[in-house]
Structures are given as C-alpha cells and as structure tokens.
Amino acid sequence: MAPEQRRSTFRPCIDLHEGQVKQIVGGTLSDRNEERLKTNFVATQPPEYFAGKYRDNGLEGGHVIKLGPRNDDAARGALAEWRDHLQIGGGITADNAKEWLEAGASKVIVTSYLFPGGHFSLERLQTISSLVGKDKLVVDVSCRRRGDRWFVAMNKWQDITTMEVNKENLDILAQYCNEFLIHAADVEGLCQGIDEELVKKLGEWVTIPTTYAGGAKSISDLETVNKLSGGQVDLTYGSSLDIFGGMVSFDELVKESKQ
C-alpha cells in the first residue's frame, strides 16, 4: 500500500507590535519612517487569548513574531499559555535563543542574526544550530521578489540581503535547521493572493517542513498551496481571518485543514 500523500495544513500566527497583537502590511514596517506603517487590525484581546485558541483547536506549528522592541512580555505571555507548542521569532540571536526556549518556545526562528551587513554568515548559523540543536531551529527565509528571483529580506523585511532563495541555498540552510518559515514580504498583509510562483518553486526545492505566509485571502488558498507544492508547504493565514478582522472563518479553515 502506497504511503499517504502529505497535505498542506493551516499554520497559525501571533504577530506582536508594541506589545499588542496586530496584523500589519509587511512591506510598510520601517525603523526610519514610522508614518509608513499600515495596520490592518489591532486586537482587543491579549496574546494569551490567541495562543489558547490555537491550543484548543490543536493547531501545531504556529509562530509568534515580535515586530520590533517592547514585545518581550507579550511574547512570554503567549508562550506560557501553550508551552512547547509555539515558535518564537524576532530579534533572536545566539545570545538569547536558549532563554526563549526556556520561556516555553517549541523552536526559535532566526533571520537577521544570520546576515551581518546583509551577507549570509554560515558561521553564525552553525553557532546557533549547535547551541540550541538543529531540531529546535527554524530559519526564516522571508523574501522579496527582484525580477523573476527572490532574495532574503531581513530587519523587519526592510533590507534585502545578497542571498537568493533557491534550491542550492535552501539545501545549505537545511543542514543546520529542521524547518523554514517564508514570508513573501511583497504580498504580506495585503490579502490580495499568494505568490503562486514562489509556492510552486518551494514545493520543488524544500526537503524539510516549510511554512509560507503572505497574501492568503480565502479558504481555497489552502488547496491551491497543496496542489502547487505537492503538499510540501504549509500556509499561514493572518489579516484575512475573522479573528483578525478579516472575512475568512477561522472555524471553517480549521475544519478544512483537518480533513
């Protein structure tokens, strides 16, 4: 009997900005010009509410992302609500990674630390991987499109690095982590559709669990990602969900994902 084909599933998120759960248009985050920031949604509930909701629905592999400073307390609250089940990203370095695992994160997500001056450092990847263990490390290869290629974007997606997202580079990274998180920063938070070309390429390239985020706007996008990636890539929904002020039913999406 042939093994059952893996299917793409829904991965939840908690994005934190200034200590609150928010949904933000990814391309508008800026250290240099705060007036550019476009916010789709600000939650009245604390992060613990969303962590509890994901726990109660058995939604594994979700990520908590700290977008800038003043989010540590909020992040700790979310992690404590469902210990060892949520990943943490945003400002993770070799100096603080273990501290976040001790605070209850299932894995740490790293990006900017790996790119001093915008250039990939294999040495830094090896350092943090040996420190926390390959099985506890997610590399965030969030990216922006340049022509028909994609390049890793760091520092809240403001700065483009010299690393292209392609099979060769993903294979190098996969030696030291056991999961990828990929925000398509150009479409993140816009609810105008996923980057189908990127999802298809990721399905061909990746050899470890991978979650794509950016542009999901309807429940049918989950099946689209499943078909395009051959079930190799999971999908995060953010601004389009009704729990974040959008039109997609969280409960219906959970049902669809668990079929």
Beta strands, then each sheet from edge to edge (+ up, - down):
strand 1: 10-11
strand 2: 13-17
strand 3: 20-24
strand 4: 39-42
strand 5: 62-66
strand 6: 86-89
strand 7: 105-110
strand 8: 137-140
strand 9: 143-146
strand 10: 149-154
strand 11: 159-164
strand 12: 179-183
strand 13: 210-213
strand 14: 233-236
sheet 1: 1+ 14+ 13+ 12+ 8+ 7+ 6+ 5+ 2+ 3- 4+
sheet 2: 9+ 10- 11+
end
